[in-house]
Amino acid sequence: MNLEDHLGDIIRKARIAAKVSSVAAAQAANLAQETYAAIEDTGTSVLDVDLAALASVVGLQPQKLKRIANGWVPAAVDLSLWRELRRITTSCSDYSVNCYLIWDEVTREAALFDTGFEAGPIFQVIDENQIQLRHLFITHTHEDHVAALGPIRERFPKVKLHSSSKHAPIEQRNRPNDFIDLGSLRITNRDTPGHAEDGVTYIIGNFPDDAPSTAIVGDAIFAGSMGKAPENPDLAKQKIREQIFSLPADTLICPGHGPFTTVSQEKENNPFFK
């Protein structure tokens, strides 16, 4: 799976957050404006671009940005460590989104994190593994993450919803220090607003065989990038540092778009963090 954001996407997000014009960014990169614009559009670098100067102007870490330009991707993940974790990716108009399904291997009780665009692939995994959906956790209420909510609730009318939306009924809202037991698994939440006002990260622990915890992060952070947060980028970064980077280094990060990654890989390679 490719990175959610290519080099140009990363630079554009950082430039907009830093309120730097494309003209100023092109000057810093020592490029004609047309050449610079092509980098943002396609993600393809050019030999004479001054990435270090450009990174400094838009607030990115230069060495990490160079790794992205040189093709960095996170190490492949062996999902057999998390036997009852599935990533389900659905698409609409060439735009893909991830949701995640977990269950306890003994009780067969399951929890879904976001819905993606289609319910069909989720139902297929549920039916194949003969599990019962008990909980639906929403990382944020942007359309691509809740598009299949209706069909899921129609099939599982007793499923318990969890979100941090201020528009949700009180009984569905996440609270600090909440925990949900799913058989032997335990699910907690950490607020990660910035990309979305109601952004929340769910931590799943107590996997069998001491597998590392997982963090279902929505669009707070991606492998090598982060969700756009033009209105409050500093808050978004602060919450990622406080609520995600404070987790153990081997925590598996499960983003709403793009590949799996880990806390250690993002701290070492994500150019938004110095």
N, C-alpha and C positions, 0 to 999 in steps of 0.2 A: 504494500500500500504506500503510495506517495505521500509526502508531507502535505498537510492541508494548505499551507501557505508556501508559495515559492519565494525566492529571493526578493522579487519586486513587490509581492504582497507585504512582506515583512517591512521593507523599507517604506512603503506607502503608509502603512499603519503607524509606524513610528513618526514619520514626517508630519502626518496630520495631527497626531497627538501632541507633537512638539510645536505645532503651529508654524512650521517652516514651509515656505513656498517651494514649488517645484523649480522655480528659477534659482533660488538660493541653494537648493539641494544639488542642482546640476552644476552650479559654480563650484561647490565644495568637492564634487566628484571629478572636477576637471573635464567635464563633458559638454558637448553641445546639448541644448535643451531637448532636441528631437531624439538624440541617442539615449539621454537619461530617461525620457518618457518611455522608450522602448523597453528599458530594463524593468521599470515598474509594471508595464503591461505584460511582458512575457516571462520575466524572471531570468532571462539570459544575460549573463554578465559580458563585459568586453575587457580586452586586455589592458587598456589604458585607464580604466576607472580607478579612482583613488578611494577605495572602499573604507580605508581607515578614517580619512577626513570626512567622508559622507556619514559614516557611523557616528562619529563624534557630534556632528551637527544635528542629527535627528535623534540622538540619545540612545544609540545602540552600542553594545560592546564590540569593538572592532574585530578582535580575534575570533569571537564566536560568529560574527557575521561572515567572516572569511570562510569559516568551516561550512556554513550553509551554502555559500557560493561554490565551494569545492565539492558539494554533493553529500554533506553529512545527512544521515538518517539514523534514527535510534536502532539499537541492536534488536534483532528479532526476539520475540517473546515465546517461550515454551508454555503454551496455555495448559499443558497437562498438569502443571503445578496447581492450577485452580480448576479442578475437575468439573465443577458445576457452574462455571462461568462461561457465558456465550456472548459474543459481540454479534449484533444483527445490524447489517447496513442496508438501508433502502435509499432509493434515488428518485428525484423528480427533476426533469429537464437538465440532466447531467450534473445535478447537485446532490451530493450524498450526505447522509447523516447516520451516526451510530446510535443505537440504543443497546442496553445490556440486560441480560436475564441471568439471575442466579437462583439456586435452590439448595436446600439441605438434602443431602443424599439419603438420609434416613426417613425424615418426615415427608419428603417430596413437596414441601411447601416452597413457593417461589416468590421472588420479587422482581419487578421490571423497573428499569431506570430509563425514563423517557420512552417515547413511542415510535419515533421516526415517522416516515410518511405512510407506511402501510402496516396493517395488522397481520396480514396473511403469513409472512415469514415468522412472526412471533408465535402465532397459533401453531405453526408447523413444529417449532421446537418444543412447545408445550405438549403437543399431542405425541410426538415421537418419544419424549422422555416421561410421559405419564405423570406430570406434575400439576399442582394446583396453584394458580396465581392468587396470592393473598394480598400483596402490596404493590402499589405503583408510586414510585418516587419521581418527581419532576425536578430537574436541575434548574430550569427556568422556562417561562411560558412563551418563548418565541415559537412561531408557527411550526417550524420544521421539527421541533422537539415534542410537540403535542398533537400533531396532525391526525394521528390514528387513535386519539383518546376515545372518541365516540364508539367505534366498533369494539374496542377492548372493554369498555364499561357495559356495552350491550351484552357481550358474551359472559362477562364476569361482573354482574351487578353488585356483588358484595365486596369487590376489591376495595381496599382502603387506600385512599389517595393521601399523598404527602407532598407539600410544596411550601415555599416561602412567599408565595404571592399574597399581597395584602388584600386581594379580592377573593381569596379562597375562604370558605367557611372556617370558623375558628377551630373546629375539630380536625380540620385537614392541615393546619399550618404547623410547620416545624417549630420547635422550641429549643432553646439552648439546653444542652445536656440531655436531650431526648435520646433514648436508644430503643431499637426494635430488635427483638430476638426472632430469628428465623431458624428454628431448630437450634443447632449449635452456633450458627452464624450470628453476628451482632452488627447492626447498622446504626451509625451515628451521623450527625450532620454538622457542617461548618459553613457559616455564611461566607460567600465569595461574590459579592456584588461588584459591579464595575461594567462588565459587558452588558449585564441586565440588572435591573434594580432588585429582582427577586432571585438572583443567582445564588446557588447553594451547591456545595460539594458533599457527597455522601461517602463515608468511609465504611468499608466492609471488613470486618476482622473475624478471627477465630476460624479460619479455613482449616480443613483437615491437613494433617502432615506438616503443620507449621508453615504453610505457604504464606508469603508476605501479604499484608493488607492491600486492599485495592481502594483507589480514590476515583469515584465517578464524578468528573469535574465539569461536565457540560461544556460550555464554550469559554470557561475562565482561562484555560491554557491549552495549547496544542503542542505537539512535538515541534520544538524549534520556534514556536511563536505563541501568540495569545489572542484571545478574542478582541475584536475592535471595541474600543471604549473611548470614543472621541470626546464625550462629555466629562468623563472623570478618569483619565488614564492613571493618575497617581493612586487613586483608590483601588483600581483594579490590580495594579502591581503590588500595592501594600497588602491586599488580601491574599494574593498568591504567595507572597513571602511568609505571611503570618500563618495562613491556614493550610497551605499545601507544602511549601518547602520546609515547614517545621515537622513534617511527617518523616518516619524512618526512610533512609536512603533507598532501600529496596522496594518501597511502596510502588505498586503498579498503578500508573496513571491511565485512566480510561477516558479519553476525550470524546466530545460530541462529534468531532470530525477528524479524520486522519488516523495515523497508526497509534498503537500502544507506545508508551514510553515509561520512564521511571523518574522518581524524584531526583536521584543522583544524576541521571543523564541530562535532565533539564537544568539543574543548577550548574552543570559543567558546560552546557552547549547552547542554552537559550539566549540569544543576543539581547533580549529585552531586560536581562538581569545581569548586573555587573559584579 
